[in-house]
Amino acid sequence: MLNYVRDPDAKTFMMLTECGLTDRFKAEFPGKEIVGTCILCPYMKEIQLADVLKALKDPTPEQYVEIHPDIADRARASLGRMFELEEEGKKILQLRGSIAMTS
């Protein structure tokens, strides 16, 4: 998100994230209009990296999430489309000379 906000052509952004990130962007980019919602999630502040690693390496039964195959297929298609749109956006920005391609 940080790199996207740095885009010199874009002036207004809507941040749908926690308060801290929105406030950081407002401070770092005073020339940009950052519109954000301030949603403070108390659970996010409790998460520690070591706990995430433990859950990934050795999850407990209550840490498993089962997703119906139909829903998983639709979610996979949505994620695929998001990556396609990212690539299309990079091509547009490259044509406009806004970014240098690194791949």
Secondary structure, DSSP 4 states (H G I P E B T S, - for coil): -HHHHH-SS--EEEE-S-HHHHHHHHHH-TTSEEEE-----TTGGG--HHHHHHHHHS--GGG-----HHHHHHHHHHHHHHHHHHHHHHHHHHHHTS-----
